[in-house]
Amino acid sequence: MSTVSEDARRVSELMHARYSVRGFLPEPLPETTLDALFEMAQTAPSWCNIQPWRLAMTSPPATRALSEALIQAAKSSLPTPDIDFPLVYPEPYQDHRRKCGGALYGAMDIARDDKAGRYDAWLRNYEFFDAPHLLVVSRDKRLGEYATLDVGVWLGLFLTAAQSLDVQACAMASVAAYPAILREHLHIPAEEIILFGIAFGKADPSVPANRARTNRQPVSANLRRYPAL
């Protein structure tokens, strides 16, 4: 009978312990921690080793300045992301999305009909949940969709590396909704498609949203095996 190594158990523990943090302490991370985090994520594999992820990171006070600009944009204009957000989520995806929202708003004690509370919670995305750091991730538009898959692989390693370093994070599509603001503040070239942001730092355990947890379907819901078992 095969056994799972201690290294594999440790990686599994990290993956299962990770969650999207939506409330951070204000202190920036030490440079040694930042260096270790990005060095670990940089080991991600990619198509022909092209390494297409491009990263722009803020630390205080730049994080706050960018947040204020995005809050103003969110209050006064419609989103114009480089990649269109889905308008329809067919089943079973809509069910997953609904349960995710239920877990989050339930943790924050915001009722379904509390429009003001939900609006304030939505604006928290553009406050980066008070995180000291924001990472904006982009890739060269000339490389096509396979490069986006590569960036997704990098994201998975980044989040796992963060967990191993006791750093908490939240990957955020919402940040990409106003690319003009991001390009202005972070000097992201026009030839790069802005994909998403990542708020990261140390979690604030007193924030109610950090009690929210989502579940996962059994592997059989996503895996087709041939011949079938």
N, C-alpha and C positions, 0 to 999 in steps of 0.2 A: 504494500500500500504506500503510495506516495505521501509525503508530508510537506507541509507548508513551512518554509524557512522563517526564521525570526525576522529577517529583513522584509519578507513579503507580508508578514503579519503587521509590522510597523507601518508599511506603506498603506495597507488596508485600513488600519486605525486612523491614519491621517486623512484618508479619503472620506471615511465615514464621519469623521468629526467635523469636517469643513462645512460651513454654512455661510450664506450671504449676510454680512454684517451691515446693519443700517443705523449705526450709532457709534461714533468713534471718540476717543480721547484726543485732545488737541495737540499733544506733543509730537513733533516729527520723529521719525525713526533715526537711529544712529547711522552714520555713513557706512559702518562696517556691516550692519544688517542689510542696508540697501544694496551694497556691493555683492553680498552673498546671495541675495534674492535674485538679482538679475544675472549673475553668473550661472546659477542653477537653471533658470529658465532658458538661458541661451543654449543649453544643450539640446533643445527640442529638434527633432528631425524635420526635414522639409524636402519637397520635390526637388531633386537634383542639388540638394543642399543650398538652395537659393536664399534661405533665411530672410523671408520677405517682411517680417514684422518691423515696423518703424514706431518708435516710442517717444513720446514727449511727456516728461514728468514735471509736476509742480511740487514745490515745498512752500511753506509759509515765507513771506506774505503773498506770493504769487497765487497760491491756491484760493485764497479769499478773493483776490481781485478777479480771477476768472469766474468764481462762483457768483459774484455780484453781477457781472456782465450777463451770465446765463440766466439768472433769475429775472433780470429785466427783460431779456429776450423772450423767456417763457411766458411772462405776464402780458407781453405786448404784441407777439407775432406767432404765426403758425410754424410748426416744425418744417424744415427743409433738409432732411437727412440725405447723405450721398447715396445710401441704399434705402429704398422704400421699406417702411415698417409694414408688417402684414395687416391687412384690414379685416380678414376673416380667418378664424381658427376652426377648421372642421374638427369633428370628433376623431380620435379621442383627445386631441390637443387642447380643445376648448375646456374639457373637463379638468385636465391638468392645470391649466391656467386659472380656472375658477377656484380650484382647491388651494392653489398657491396664494391667490388674493385673499381667500378666506382665512388662511393661516396668518397672513401678515396683518390684515385689518383686525382680526380677532385678538392678536397679541397686543395691538395698540388700543383695543377697546373702542374701535370706530365702527359705528353701525352702518349697514348698507345704505340707509337713506340719509346719512350725515354727509351732505354734499360739501359743506365747508370743511369738515374734518378730512375728507378724502382729498380735497383740493390742497390743503396744507400739507398732507402727507405726500402728495405728488410733487409739490415744490421742494420737499426735502431732497429729492434727487439732485436738484441743482445747487443745493447746499453741500452736496457730496456727503451728506450725513455727518458733517463736521469733521471729516477726515483731514488729516494734515497734508496728505498727498493725493494727487489725482494723476493717473496715467492715461493718456489718450493714445489709442492704438490705430495705426493706419497701414496701408500697403499700396504699392505702386499699381495704379489702375491698368497699366499695360500688361500685367502678369495674369489677369483673369482669375476665374473662380477657384482654380486649384491652389492659388496662393492664399485665398481666404481660408481654405481648409488647413493649410500649413499654419496660419495664424491661430486657428482654433486649437491645433495641437500645442502651440506655444502657450496659449491661455491655460490649458489644462495643467501643463507643467508649472506655470507661474503660480497658480492657485495652490497646487500641492506643495511647491517649494515654500510658499508663504506660510502654509499651515505648519510645515516642519520647523520654521523659524519663529513660531508663535506670533506671526503677523496675520491680521485679519483683513479681509477684502470683500468687495462687492463689485462684480462685473456689471456694467450698466450700459444698455443700449440708449437710454434716455439722453445721455451726454452727447451722443452723436447727432441729436436732433437739430442742432444749430451749428453747422460746420463753419460758417463764416466767422462766428465768434472765436471758435477754436483756432482757426487759421490766423486770425488777427493777433491773438495773445501768444500763440505757441509757434508761430512761423512755420506752420505745416504747409508744404508745397502744394500747389494746385493739382499736380499730377498724382497725388496720393489720395486714395479713398479713405475717409475716416470711418472706422468700423464700430468702435465702442470705447467706453472709458472704464477705468477701474479705480474706485476709491479704496484706499488702503491705509493702514496704520494699526493702532491698538484698539480693540473693542472697548466700548464703555458698557460695563455690565448693568448699569442702572437704566439704560434705554429700553423701554418696553418692546420695541420692534425686534430687539435681539433675542427675544424669547420665541420668535416664530421659527418653525421648522417645517420643511416639506418632506414628503415621502417619495419613494421611487417604486415604479412598477416592478414586478418580478422580471428577471432576465428573459423569461419566455415571452413576454409581451413585445420584445424588440428583436429577439433572435430567432431566425429560421434555421433549422438544422436538417441536413439531408445525409443519409436517410433519417426520417423522423424517428424520435425515440418513442 
